[in-house]
Amino acid sequence: MKLSDVREILSASVMCGEERLSEEVLSVCGSDLMSDVLAFVKDQSVLLTGLMNQQVVRTAEMMDMKCIVFVRGKTPEPDVVTLANQRGLTVMSTMHRMYEACGRLYSGGLV
């Protein structure tokens, strides 16, 4: 699935990284605990979270993720978006809750 498909499935707005929407992703992780992401996540391409700080970007970068999607309509501060863009990450925001967003992406083919 391409990041453009993630955007469409979640009716998400792109905050940065629109030029990377053609990148392929195979999996998704939903968590607000970055320690869980670091401990349990392997080969995840998309991170769904409601946590909105720079630690989310740093965690996604460490785990070689391609995209962060903020759920529940949350919008991070500009410094978070700027850092993500500098690190080559696409950032989106969706109005869906994390549970629904995970279900929609799973139904769309992400694991």
C-alpha positions in Angstrom: 0.0 0.0 0.0 1.2 3.5 -0.7 1.2 6.4 1.7 -1.3 8.0 -0.6 -3.7 5.1 0.1 -3.2 5.6 3.9 -4.2 9.2 3.4 -7.3 8.2 1.5 -8.4 5.4 3.8 -8.0 7.6 6.9 -9.3 10.8 5.2 -6.1 12.3 6.6 -4.6 15.7 6.0 -0.8 15.7 5.2 1.2 18.1 7.3 4.6 17.3 5.7 6.1 14.9 3.3 3.5 15.1 0.5 6.3 14.4 -1.9 6.8 11.0 -0.3 3.2 9.8 -0.7 4.2 7.3 -3.4 6.3 5.3 -0.9 5.2 1.8 -0.2 4.3 0.6 3.4 3.4 -2.9 4.5 2.6 -2.5 8.2 1.2 -0.3 10.9 1.6 0.1 14.7 -0.8 2.0 17.0 0.5 3.2 20.3 0.8 6.2 22.6 3.6 4.5 24.6 6.8 5.0 22.8 8.5 2.5 25.1 6.2 -0.1 23.7 7.0 0.9 20.2 10.7 0.6 20.9 10.3 -2.8 22.8 7.8 -4.6 20.6 7.6 -3.1 17.1 9.5 -4.7 14.2 9.3 -3.7 10.6 6.5 -1.2 11.0 6.1 1.5 8.4 3.3 3.6 9.8 2.9 4.8 13.4 -0.6 5.8 14.6 -0.5 7.8 17.9 -2.2 10.5 19.9 1.1 11.6 21.5 2.3 14.9 20.1 5.9 15.6 21.0 9.3 15.3 19.5 9.9 11.9 21.1 7.4 10.5 18.7 9.5 11.7 15.7 12.7 10.4 17.3 11.1 7.0 18.0 9.7 6.7 14.5 13.1 7.6 13.1 14.9 5.0 15.3 12.5 2.3 14.1 12.9 3.3 10.4 9.2 4.2 10.1 8.1 6.2 7.1 5.0 7.9 8.4 3.4 9.2 11.6 -0.4 9.6 11.7 -1.8 11.6 14.6 -5.3 10.3 15.5 -8.4 12.0 17.0 -7.8 15.1 15.0 -4.7 16.1 17.0 -2.3 18.6 15.4 1.3 18.7 16.7 3.2 21.9 17.2 5.2 23.2 14.2 8.5 22.1 15.8 7.4 18.5 15.7 6.3 18.7 12.1 9.6 20.5 11.2 11.7 17.8 12.9 9.7 15.0 11.1 10.2 16.7 7.8 14.0 17.1 8.4 14.1 13.4 9.2 12.3 12.4 6.0 9.1 11.3 7.7 5.6 12.0 6.4 3.2 13.4 8.9 -0.6 13.1 8.7 -3.6 13.8 10.9 -6.9 12.0 11.0 -10.2 12.6 12.8 -10.5 8.8 13.4 -9.8 7.3 16.8 -6.8 5.0 17.0 -8.9 1.8 17.2 -10.9 2.8 14.1 -7.8 3.9 12.2 -6.1 0.6 12.9 -9.1 -1.3 11.7 -9.5 0.7 8.5 -5.8 0.2 7.6 -6.0 -3.5 8.5 -9.0 -3.9 6.3 -7.1 -2.1 3.6 -4.2 -4.7 3.7 -1.7 -3.4 6.3 -0.7 -5.8 9.1 
